[in-house]
Amino acid sequence: MIVRKVIPILNGLKNVIEINWGKPLTLILSPEGGSQKFTTIEQACYWLRKKWPVADHHRDLALEQIDAAMHCLTTVGAARKACIAAAKTAGFKLDHAGVRAEPVT
C-alpha cells in the first residue's frame, strides 16, 4: 500500500509518498530490550543512512536495494531482505511476532 502524506515546508506543502513493505520489521537494538519498528521503506532508509551503527558492505547493499526499490527497479521484498541481512551483521536481532529474541553476543 502506498500512503500519501502532505508535510509543510517553508514555502508551501510537499507531497511525500511512503511505501509500505509488508509486515512491520522490528529489530532488537540492545540487550536491554530497546527496539525499533520499521513500517515503511523510507524509515529503513533513514535508519541505514543516519542511525546505523556500522558502515559495512551489507549496509551499503541494503541502501542500494532500497534505492532501487524506490525507483521500481527491484522488488520491495529484495530491499527488505537486504535490510535484514544488514541488521544481522550490525548485531541486531529480529523480533519475531512480538516475541523478544535473545541479544547477539
All heavy atoms as an XYZ file, in Angstrom:
809
protein
N       0.837     -1.161      0.000
C       0.000      0.000      0.000
C       0.890      1.236      0.000
O       1.893      1.288      0.687
C      -0.893      0.008      1.239
C      -1.617      1.312      1.382
S      -2.840      1.437      2.699
C      -2.050      0.771      4.102
N       0.529      2.217     -0.782
C       1.251      3.475     -0.837
C       0.421      4.523     -0.106
O      -0.765      4.670     -0.351
C       1.518      3.909     -2.285
C       2.415      2.863     -2.967
C       2.136      5.292     -2.331
C       2.663      3.125     -4.420
N       1.044      5.234      0.804
C       0.370      6.246      1.599
C       0.896      7.608      1.197
O       2.106      7.822      1.169
C       0.622      6.012      3.112
C      -0.030      7.101      3.927
C       0.141      4.644      3.525
N       0.002      8.520      0.858
C       0.413      9.886      0.538
C       0.272     10.738      1.786
O      -0.731     10.702      2.456
C      -0.446     10.478     -0.567
C      -0.149      9.908     -1.911
C      -0.850     10.760     -2.976
N      -0.629     10.206     -4.268
C       0.413     10.478     -5.039
N       1.315     11.325     -4.635
N       0.553      9.925     -6.215
N       1.300     11.491      2.085
C       1.273     12.419      3.193
C       1.629     13.793      2.661
O       2.406     13.920      1.726
C       2.289     12.034      4.270
C       1.939     10.804      5.038
C       2.912     10.596      6.166
C       2.521      9.391      6.988
N       3.406      9.204      8.125
N       1.074     14.800      3.272
C       1.427     16.170      2.926
C       2.130     16.759      4.136
O       1.600     16.754      5.244
C       0.181     17.009      2.572
C       0.569     18.435      2.255
C      -0.560     16.377      1.403
N       3.364     17.213      3.922
C       4.117     17.796      5.019
C       4.411     19.256      4.714
O       4.624     19.628      3.563
C       5.430     17.022      5.286
C       6.314     16.983      4.032
C       5.152     15.618      5.764
C       7.693     16.444      4.277
N       4.395     20.099      5.739
C       4.677     21.510      5.496
C       6.170     21.736      5.242
O       7.014     21.069      5.827
C       4.232     22.183      6.787
C       4.239     21.122      7.817
C       4.020     19.816      7.105
N       6.494     22.648      4.350
C       7.858     23.116      4.143
C       7.812     24.632      4.192
O       6.741     25.228      4.262
C       8.465     22.593      2.812
C       7.619     23.012      1.620
C       8.659     21.096      2.848
C       8.241     22.668      0.280
N       8.936     25.271      4.140
C       8.975     26.724      4.311
C       8.100     27.495      3.326
O       7.434     28.435      3.704
C      10.420     27.228      4.231
C      11.310     26.803      5.385
C      12.728     27.288      5.155
C      10.782     27.312      6.704
N       8.077     27.142      2.061
C       7.307     27.911      1.094
C       6.085     27.161      0.575
O       5.724     27.327     -0.548
C       8.129     28.340     -0.111
C       9.568     28.012     -0.052
O      10.050     27.460      0.897
N      10.278     28.366     -1.076
N       5.462     26.359      1.373
C       4.260     25.669      0.921
C       4.177     24.268      1.467
O       4.655     23.988      2.555
N       3.564     23.382      0.702
C       3.401     21.995      1.107
C       4.120     21.087      0.131
O       4.250     21.392     -1.052
C       1.918     21.632      1.158
C       1.075     22.419      2.150
C      -0.393     22.031      2.005
C       1.533     22.175      3.572
N       4.560     19.959      0.623
C       5.266     18.984     -0.198
C       4.570     17.639     -0.050
O       4.280     17.207      1.058
C       6.720     18.873      0.259
C       7.532     17.873     -0.520
C       8.968     17.848     -0.027
C       9.775     16.854     -0.824
N      11.163     16.789     -0.376
N       4.275     16.980     -1.154
C       3.698     15.635     -1.122
C       4.806     14.618     -0.930
O       5.841     14.688     -1.576
C       2.955     15.314     -2.423
C       1.641     16.021     -2.506
O       0.935     16.119     -1.524
N       1.314     16.529     -3.677
N       4.565     13.690     -0.047
C       5.518     12.622      0.217
C       4.778     11.304      0.075
O       3.660     11.160      0.552
C       6.093     12.736      1.655
C       7.002     11.567      1.959
C       6.818     14.043      1.838
N       5.389     10.354     -0.593
C       4.797      9.032     -0.733
C       5.611      8.072      0.119
O       6.836      8.020      0.022
C       4.800      8.563     -2.205
C       3.949      9.483     -3.048
C       4.321      7.126     -2.312
C       4.009      9.180     -4.524
N       4.929      7.333      0.983
C       5.588      6.316      1.781
C       5.189      4.948      1.244
O       4.012      4.708      0.983
C       5.201      6.431      3.253
C       5.786      7.644      3.926
C       5.564      7.645      5.420
O       4.566      7.055      5.885
O       6.386      8.238      6.115
N       6.161      4.070      1.089
C       5.919      2.749      0.534
C       5.911      1.720      1.658
O       6.906      1.526      2.345
C       6.994      2.388     -0.516
C       7.000      3.425     -1.626
C       6.765      0.982     -1.056
C       8.169      3.322     -2.572
N       4.758      1.093      1.856
C       4.623      0.044      2.858
C       5.349     -1.187      2.331
O       5.160     -1.592      1.196
C       3.141     -0.247      3.086
C       2.894     -1.277      4.151
O       3.597     -2.267      4.243
N       1.886     -1.042      4.952
N       6.149     -1.818      3.181
C       6.869     -3.002      2.709
C       6.425     -4.277      3.405
O       7.180     -5.186      3.659
C       8.360     -2.793      2.765
C       9.005     -2.673      4.112
C       8.419     -2.513      5.328
C      10.401     -2.714      4.348
N       9.363     -2.442      6.295
C      10.597     -2.555      5.732
C      11.517     -2.866      3.530
C      11.857     -2.552      6.306
C      12.756     -2.856      4.112
C      12.920     -2.698      5.470
N       5.126     -4.336      3.682
C       4.552     -5.545      4.256
C       4.524     -5.487      5.766
O       4.450     -4.418      6.371
N       4.579     -6.650      6.375
C       4.546     -6.758      7.833
C       5.687     -5.923      8.417
O       6.818     -5.991      7.932
C       4.702     -8.221      8.228
C       4.632     -8.466      9.711
C       4.757     -9.940     10.009
C       4.778    -10.155     11.518
N       5.027    -11.538     11.862
N       5.404     -5.126      9.458
C       6.473     -4.322     10.055
C       7.661     -5.181     10.480
O       7.502     -6.318     10.930
C       5.805     -3.677     11.264
C       4.363     -3.645     10.916
C       4.117     -4.893     10.107
N       8.831     -4.639     10.316
C      10.075     -5.296     10.701
C      10.538     -4.646     11.999
O      10.769     -3.443     12.037
C      11.117     -5.095      9.601
C      12.534     -5.550      9.861
C      12.567     -7.071     10.000
C      13.439     -5.110      8.735
N      10.623     -5.431     13.072
C      11.055     -4.897     14.355
C      12.411     -5.481     14.707
O      12.593     -6.696     14.702
C      10.031     -5.217     15.470
O       8.764     -4.700     15.081
C      10.446     -4.602     16.790
N      13.362     -4.603     15.004
C      14.705     -5.014     15.385
C      14.933     -4.773     16.863
O      14.534     -3.735     17.399
C      15.749     -4.218     14.592
C      15.710     -4.338     13.076
C      16.786     -3.453     12.459
C      15.895     -5.779     12.644
N      15.577     -5.735     17.510
C      16.012     -5.576     18.896
C      17.341     -4.825     18.825
O      18.302     -5.311     18.241
C      16.213     -6.937     19.597
C      14.984     -7.826     19.462
C      16.621     -6.746     21.045
C      13.752     -7.319     20.129
N      17.385     -3.635     19.409
C      18.559     -2.774     19.291
C      19.601     -2.994     20.383
O      20.773     -2.695     20.186
C      18.132     -1.306     19.304
C      17.121     -0.894     18.234
C      16.767      0.569     18.395
C      17.660     -1.164     16.838
N      19.162     -3.477     21.542
C      20.112     -3.620     22.649
C      19.724     -4.813     23.521
O      18.572     -5.239     23.517
C      20.113     -2.353     23.495
O      18.887     -2.212     24.186
N      20.671     -5.308     24.290
C      20.369     -6.410     25.213
C      19.317     -6.022     26.255
O      18.631     -6.876     26.796
C      21.705     -6.715     25.885
C      22.732     -6.183     24.951
C      22.103     -5.002     24.269
N      19.183     -4.720     26.513
C      18.187     -4.254     27.479
C      16.775     -4.314     26.910
O      15.811     -4.058     27.603
C      18.498     -2.822     27.921
C      19.764     -2.695     28.740
C      21.013     -2.716     27.884
O      20.992     -2.203     26.741
O      22.025     -3.270     28.351
N      16.644     -4.588     25.628
C      15.328     -4.751     25.026
C      14.831     -3.589     24.200
O      13.689     -3.594     23.778
N      15.644     -2.572     23.970
C      15.221     -1.478     23.103
C      14.954     -2.005     21.704
O      15.655     -2.884     21.209
N      13.901     -1.495     21.069
C      13.563     -1.985     19.733
C      13.141     -0.831     18.837
O      12.820      0.260     19.305
C      12.455     -3.030     19.794
O      11.271     -2.449     20.282
N      13.160     -1.088     17.541
C      12.719     -0.125     16.543
C      11.873     -0.857     15.515
O      12.297     -1.874     14.974
C      13.916      0.535     15.855
C      13.548      1.485     14.739
C      12.777      2.703     15.222
O      13.082      3.263     16.255
N      11.767      3.083     14.481
N      10.672     -0.325     15.253
C       9.772     -0.920     14.265
C       9.855     -0.115     12.968
O       9.753      1.105     12.975
C       8.333     -0.916     14.775
C       7.358     -1.582     13.794
C       5.921     -1.424     14.220
C       5.608     -2.294     15.395
N       4.160     -2.318     15.707
N      10.039     -0.827     11.866
C      10.075     -0.216     10.540
C       8.821     -0.643      9.782
O       8.626     -1.830      9.533
C      11.318     -0.661      9.764
C      12.605     -0.302     10.455
C      13.256     -1.220     11.249
C      13.143      0.968     10.321
C      14.441     -0.891     11.894
C      14.321      1.309     10.961
C      14.979      0.369     11.752
N       7.975      0.316      9.433
C       6.751      0.001      8.707
C       6.824      0.423      7.250
O       6.017     -0.025      6.445
C       5.532      0.676      9.358
O       5.755      2.078      9.408
C       5.299      0.138     10.759
N       7.789      1.277      6.914
C       7.933      1.722      5.527
C       9.391      1.629      5.098
O      10.308      1.632      5.929
C       7.453      3.183      5.331
O       8.323      4.058      6.047
C       6.010      3.362      5.767
N       9.588      1.598      3.815
C      10.935      1.539      3.260
C      11.701      2.829      3.558
O      12.908      2.830      3.754
C      10.872      1.213      1.748
C      12.199      0.681      1.255
C      10.378      2.399      0.952
C      12.120      0.085     -0.141
N      10.967      3.944      3.661
C      11.599      5.224      3.959
C      12.192      5.245      5.369
O      13.264      5.813      5.586
C      10.587      6.374      3.801
C      10.181      6.635      2.367
C       9.111      5.676      1.853
O       8.556      4.876      2.633
O       8.844      5.734      0.651
N      11.493      4.620      6.326
C      12.026      4.533      7.683
C      13.325      3.735      7.705
O      14.298      4.119      8.359
C      11.022      3.866      8.620
C       9.824      4.700      8.937
C       8.793      3.911      9.727
O       8.587      2.715      9.479
N       8.147      4.568     10.669
N      13.333      2.613      7.005
C      14.543      1.785      6.948
C      15.682      2.551      6.298
O      16.825      2.505      6.769
C      14.257      0.494      6.185
N      15.386      3.272      5.240
C      16.407      4.057      4.545
C      17.006      5.111      5.477
O      18.225      5.275      5.542
C      15.800      4.714      3.305
S      16.987      5.599      2.287
N      16.150      5.814      6.210
C      16.626      6.830      7.143
C      17.556      6.210      8.181
O      18.638      6.730      8.444
C      15.446      7.526      7.840
C      15.895      8.479      8.913
C      16.337      9.754      8.584
C      15.913      8.093     10.259
C      16.784     10.628      9.570
C      16.348      8.958     11.243
C      16.781     10.223     10.890
O      17.227     11.082     11.862
N      17.144      5.096      8.773
C      17.972      4.449      9.791
C      19.298      3.977      9.213
O      20.345      4.139      9.837
C      17.208      3.291     10.430
C      16.550      3.719     11.703
C      15.436      4.492     11.817
C      16.978      3.427     13.015
N      15.143      4.696     13.127
C      16.069      4.054     13.897
C      18.036      2.699     13.544
C      16.205      3.976     15.277
C      18.150      2.614     14.920
C      17.250      3.249     15.767
N      19.265      3.380      8.030
C      20.512      2.911      7.417
C      21.459      4.073      7.135
O      22.672      3.941      7.281
C      20.212      2.151      6.125
C      19.686      0.732      6.316
C      19.010      0.240      5.046
C      20.801     -0.212      6.730
N      20.924      5.207      6.737
C      21.769      6.369      6.423
C      22.232      7.129      7.664
O      23.390      7.532      7.739
C      21.028      7.333      5.510
C      20.834      6.843      4.122
C      20.265      7.957      3.234
N      19.830      7.455      1.962
C      20.630      7.148      0.947
N      21.916      7.316      1.071
N      20.144      6.687     -0.180
N      21.350      7.308      8.628
C      21.629      8.234      9.730
C      21.923      7.592     11.082
O      22.606      8.186     11.904
C      20.444      9.198      9.919
C      20.069      9.976      8.686
C      21.079     11.028      8.377
C      20.588     11.884      7.205
N      21.532     12.899      6.853
N      21.395      6.411     11.343
C      21.484      5.850     12.690
C      22.141      4.480     12.764
O      22.211      3.896     13.839
C      20.074      5.759     13.303
C      19.436      7.113     13.506
C      18.165      6.986     14.308
C      17.636      8.346     14.676
N      16.581      8.270     15.680
N      22.595      3.959     11.646
C      23.156      2.601     11.637
C      24.492      2.592     12.342
O      25.318      3.477     12.123
C      23.306      2.137     10.191
C      23.061      0.671     10.022
C      23.984     -0.261      9.659
C      21.820     -0.022     10.193
N      23.389     -1.500      9.589
C      22.060     -1.375      9.921
C      20.539      0.368     10.563
C      21.068     -2.343      9.994
C      19.548     -0.590     10.636
C      19.818     -1.925     10.358
N      24.761      1.589     13.199
C      25.995      1.596     13.996
C      27.261      1.192     13.238
O      28.359      1.489     13.701
C      25.702      0.596     15.111
C      24.703     -0.343     14.515
C      23.870      0.502     13.579
N      27.117      0.530     12.095
C      28.302      0.117     11.337
C      28.117      0.463      9.857
O      27.015      0.392      9.321
C      28.582     -1.406     11.468
C      28.968     -1.765     12.878
C      27.408     -2.231     11.005
N      29.208      0.860      9.236
C      29.191      1.120      7.790
C      29.969     -0.020      7.140
O      31.195     -0.014      7.113
C      29.828      2.467      7.483
N      29.241     -1.025      6.658
C      29.887     -2.172      6.037
C      29.231     -2.481      4.689
O      28.323     -1.774      4.248
C      29.868     -3.394      6.970
C      28.466     -3.900      7.275
O      27.484     -3.315      6.770
O      28.342     -4.884      8.032
N      29.685     -3.539      4.063
C      29.176     -3.936      2.748
C      27.670     -4.221      2.787
O      26.943     -3.850      1.869
C      29.946     -5.161      2.252
C      29.356     -5.775      1.021
N      29.441     -5.171     -0.219
C      28.649     -6.918      0.851
C      28.801     -5.933     -1.096
N      28.325     -6.998     -0.481
N      27.197     -4.869      3.837
C      25.778     -5.226      3.933
C      24.897     -3.990      4.046
O      23.813     -3.936      3.464
C      25.538     -6.180      5.104
C      26.169     -7.512      4.907
N      25.630     -8.480      4.095
C      27.324     -8.028      5.386
C      26.407     -9.543      4.093
N      27.448     -9.290      4.866
N      25.347     -2.984      4.784
C      24.609     -1.716      4.889
C      24.557     -1.043      3.520
O      23.501     -0.586      3.086
C      25.273     -0.791      5.901
C      24.639      0.585      5.945
C      25.485      1.523      6.824
N      25.075      2.883      6.633
C      25.669      3.750      5.810
N      26.709      3.386      5.094
N      25.234      4.980      5.703
N      25.692     -0.996      2.836
C      25.742     -0.371      1.511
C      24.824     -1.094      0.523
O      24.114     -0.453     -0.253
C      27.177     -0.349      0.969
C      28.105      0.528      1.793
O      27.601      1.398      2.544
O      29.328      0.336      1.694
N      24.833     -2.415      0.563
C      23.969     -3.200     -0.317
C      22.497     -2.945     -0.003
O      21.679     -2.803     -0.909
C      24.297     -4.693     -0.199
C      23.487     -5.626     -1.099
C      23.713     -5.288     -2.574
C      23.856     -7.071     -0.830
N      22.156     -2.868      1.291
C      20.772     -2.587      1.681
C      20.338     -1.215      1.159
O      19.226     -1.061      0.640
C      20.620     -2.663      3.191
N      21.210     -0.220      1.281
C      20.881      1.116      0.766
C      20.689      1.091     -0.754
O      19.777      1.735     -1.282
C      21.963      2.124      1.154
C      21.916      2.595      2.600
C      23.180      3.360      2.959
C      20.684      3.453      2.841
N      21.535      0.332     -1.451
C      21.383      0.209     -2.905
C      20.060     -0.458     -3.267
O      19.367     -0.022     -4.191
C      22.554     -0.595     -3.492
C      23.873      0.136     -3.479
C      25.035     -0.758     -3.902
O      24.799     -1.893     -4.389
O      26.186     -0.322     -3.734
N      19.700     -1.514     -2.559
C      18.452     -2.232     -2.835
C      17.233     -1.361     -2.524
O      16.251     -1.368     -3.272
C      18.389     -3.528     -2.029
C      19.348     -4.591     -2.506
C      18.991     -5.087     -3.894
O      17.853     -5.452     -4.168
N      19.966     -5.100     -4.779
N      17.303     -0.602     -1.434
C      16.203      0.300     -1.090
C      16.043      1.368     -2.157
O      14.931      1.654     -2.603
C      16.413      0.911      0.309
C      16.096     -0.139      1.375
C      15.563      2.161      0.515
C      16.404      0.291      2.797
N      17.148      1.944     -2.588
C      17.086      2.970     -3.641
C      16.503      2.380     -4.924
O      15.653      3.004     -5.572
C      18.478      3.550     -3.895
C      18.446      4.697     -4.880
O      17.751      5.703     -4.599
O      19.089      4.588     -5.939
N      16.926      1.180     -5.277
C      16.410      0.535     -6.494
C      14.908      0.256     -6.356
O      14.144      0.469     -7.293
C      17.174     -0.764     -6.762
N      14.474     -0.183     -5.180
C      13.047     -0.452     -4.967
C      12.235      0.835     -5.033
O      11.129      0.854     -5.571
C      12.836     -1.147     -3.624
N      12.778      1.917     -4.509
C      12.078      3.200     -4.547
C      11.939      3.734     -5.971
O      11.063      4.533     -6.252
C      12.782      4.214     -3.650
C      12.666      3.883     -2.180
S      13.690      4.962     -1.178
C      12.428      5.872     -0.316
N      12.823      3.276     -6.849
C      12.761      3.669     -8.261
C      12.168      2.564     -9.136
O      12.315      2.580    -10.362
C      14.153      4.061     -8.759
C      14.629      5.356     -8.194
N      15.374      5.431     -7.040
C      14.418      6.627     -8.602
C      15.628      6.693     -6.776
N      15.054      7.439     -7.703
N      11.524      1.580     -8.490
C      10.840      0.471     -9.180
C      11.772     -0.353    -10.050
O      11.372     -0.880    -11.083
C       9.658      0.995     -9.999
S       8.431      1.851     -9.006
N      13.026     -0.482     -9.635
C      13.998     -1.276    -10.384
C      14.213     -2.661     -9.782
O      14.838     -3.517    -10.404
C      15.338     -0.529    -10.460
C      15.278      0.821    -11.168
C      16.611      1.542    -11.041
C      14.894      0.639    -12.630
N      13.718     -2.857     -8.568
C      13.743     -4.161     -7.910
C      12.524     -4.227     -6.990
O      11.806     -3.240     -6.845
C      15.056     -4.392     -7.124
O      15.144     -5.761     -6.740
C      15.155     -3.518     -5.901
N      12.328     -5.359     -6.379
C      11.149     -5.509     -5.522
C      11.415     -4.952     -4.126
O      12.564     -4.884     -3.672
C      10.758     -6.990     -5.389
O      11.809     -7.686     -4.691
C      10.507     -7.617     -6.748
N      10.343     -4.592     -3.458
C      10.439     -4.153     -2.067
C      10.913     -5.327     -1.212
O      11.656     -5.137     -0.251
C       9.087     -3.589     -1.581
C       9.125     -3.259     -0.111
C       8.707     -2.367     -2.396
N      10.523     -6.531     -1.582
C      10.970     -7.721     -0.851
C      12.481     -7.898     -0.880
O      13.087     -8.288      0.114
N      13.099     -7.594     -2.014
C      14.560     -7.691     -2.117
C      15.227     -6.655     -1.215
O      16.246     -6.946     -0.569
C      15.006     -7.497     -3.566
N      14.642     -5.464     -1.147
C      15.182     -4.413     -0.277
C      15.031     -4.819      1.187
O      15.946     -4.626      1.994
C      14.465     -3.095     -0.551
N      13.903     -5.383      1.522
C      13.647     -5.835      2.898
C      14.639     -6.929      3.294
O      15.199     -6.913      4.389
C      12.211     -6.338      2.988
C      11.781     -6.803      4.348
C      10.344     -7.324      4.279
N       9.946     -7.925      5.512
C       9.245     -7.307      6.459
N       8.859     -6.067      6.273
N       8.927     -7.922      7.566
N      14.866     -7.871      2.390
C      15.804     -8.967      2.648
C      17.224     -8.427      2.876
O      17.928     -8.860      3.783
C      15.781     -9.949      1.473
C      16.573    -11.194      1.683
C      16.376    -12.149      0.512
C      17.152    -13.421      0.706
N      16.962    -14.359     -0.401
N      17.631     -7.448      2.070
C      18.953     -6.842      2.226
C      19.049     -6.076      3.546
O      20.096     -6.088      4.209
C      19.247     -5.913      1.050
N      17.965     -5.438      3.944
C      17.938     -4.716      5.217
C      18.076     -5.681      6.391
O      18.791     -5.400      7.353
C      16.654     -3.899      5.319
S      16.612     -2.811      6.753
N      17.416     -6.810      6.309
C      17.510     -7.822      7.368
C      18.946     -8.354      7.463
O      19.488     -8.518      8.558
C      16.500     -8.963      7.128
C      15.070     -8.439      7.357
C      16.795    -10.162      8.014
C      13.979     -9.380      6.910
N      19.585     -8.582      6.323
C      20.974     -9.049      6.323
C      21.890     -7.999      6.956
O      22.783     -8.331      7.745
C      21.425     -9.365      4.903
N      21.650     -6.729      6.639
C      22.454     -5.654      7.229
C      22.236     -5.578      8.732
O      23.172     -5.333      9.496
C      22.105     -4.320      6.567
N      20.999     -5.786      9.164
C      20.696     -5.751     10.597
C      21.442     -6.853     11.338
O      21.977     -6.633     12.429
C      19.196     -5.885     10.812
N      21.493     -8.034     10.740
C      22.187     -9.154     11.383
C      23.681     -8.866     11.512
O      24.272     -9.135     12.557
C      21.944    -10.442     10.609
C      20.525    -10.950     10.767
C      20.286    -12.207      9.953
C      18.855    -12.684     10.131
N      18.561    -13.859      9.309
N      24.299     -8.295     10.475
C      25.734     -8.008     10.557
C      26.016     -6.832     11.489
O      27.132     -6.698     11.984
C      26.351     -7.730      9.169
O      25.754     -6.568      8.601
C      26.191     -8.920      8.251
N      25.014     -5.992     11.736
C      25.171     -4.880     12.678
C      24.962     -5.333     14.123
O      25.145     -4.556     15.050
C      24.192     -3.756     12.335
N      24.556     -6.591     14.317
C      24.378     -7.122     15.659
C      22.960     -7.052     16.180
O      22.715     -7.341     17.346
N      22.007     -6.671     15.330
C      20.608     -6.619     15.748
C      19.966     -7.989     15.570
O      20.367     -8.765     14.721
C      19.824     -5.604     14.922
C      20.318     -4.186     15.038
C      20.391     -3.385     13.917
C      20.695     -3.655     16.255
C      20.826     -2.082     14.010
C      21.139     -2.351     16.367
C      21.206     -1.552     15.237
N      18.952     -8.235     16.370
C      18.143     -9.446     16.230
C      16.755     -9.043     15.789
O      16.278     -7.956     16.107
C      18.039    -10.183     17.565
C      19.265    -10.960     17.955
C      19.345    -12.222     17.160
C      20.113    -13.277     17.918
N      20.033    -14.557     17.293
N      16.083     -9.927     15.083
C      14.701     -9.682     14.690
C      13.773    -10.031     15.837
O      13.990    -11.007     16.543
C      14.339    -10.530     13.473
C      15.079    -10.228     12.182
C      14.663    -11.214     11.114
C      14.821     -8.816     11.736
N      12.735     -9.234     16.007
C      11.696     -9.526     16.988
C      10.593    -10.244     16.222
O       9.796     -9.619     15.543
C      11.189     -8.225     17.606
C      10.191     -8.456     18.718
O       9.876     -9.621     19.001
O       9.728     -7.465     19.293
N      10.579    -11.571     16.307
C       9.615    -12.380     15.559
C       8.271    -12.416     16.274
O       8.184    -12.882     17.407
C      10.136    -13.807     15.380
C      11.367    -13.877     14.553
N      11.352    -13.733     13.193
C      12.665    -14.039     14.904
C      12.584    -13.834     12.723
N      13.401    -14.006     13.741
N       7.246    -11.916     15.629
C       5.849    -11.991     16.109
C       5.698    -11.477     17.538
O       4.956    -12.038     18.332
C       5.334    -13.415     16.002
N       6.443    -10.426     17.882
C       6.292     -9.835     19.197
C       7.013    -10.578     20.304
O       6.989    -10.180     21.450
N       7.694    -11.665     19.964
C       8.447    -12.433     20.961
C       9.887    -11.950     20.897
O      10.519    -11.989     19.849
C       8.380    -13.950     20.671
C       9.226    -14.716     21.673
C       6.943    -14.415     20.679
N      10.406    -11.506     22.015
C      11.771    -10.981     22.050
C      12.786    -12.079     21.791
O      12.739    -13.142     22.382
C      12.075    -10.339     23.412
C      11.199     -9.176     23.728
C      11.712     -7.969     23.026
N      10.817     -6.847     23.297
C      10.985     -5.679     22.796
N      11.966     -5.443     21.985
N      10.159     -4.715     23.057
N      13.708    -11.778     20.906
C      14.782    -12.707     20.621
C      15.946    -12.432     21.589
O      16.024    -11.365     22.170
C      15.258    -12.535     19.183
N      16.821    -13.388     21.728
C      17.986    -13.196     22.569
C      18.942    -12.217     21.907
O      19.098    -12.224     20.690
C      18.701    -14.529     22.795
C      17.898    -15.492     23.630
C      17.629    -14.961     25.021
O      18.551    -14.413     25.648
O      16.478    -15.070     25.476
N      19.611    -11.347     22.677
C      20.546    -10.401     22.088
C      21.770    -11.121     21.516
O      22.131    -12.196     21.964
C      20.951     -9.508     23.259
C      20.604    -10.279     24.469
C      19.493    -11.202     24.113
N      22.363    -10.495     20.539
C      23.582    -11.037     19.933
C      24.732    -10.819     20.891
O      24.872     -9.754     21.474
C      23.879    -10.328     18.587
C      25.204    -10.774     18.031
C      22.775    -10.590     17.614
N      25.560    -11.849     21.096
C      26.716    -11.703     21.973
C      27.990    -11.909     21.203
O      28.023    -12.434     20.141
C      26.669    -12.705     23.146
O      26.542    -14.021     22.607
C      25.520    -12.376     24.065
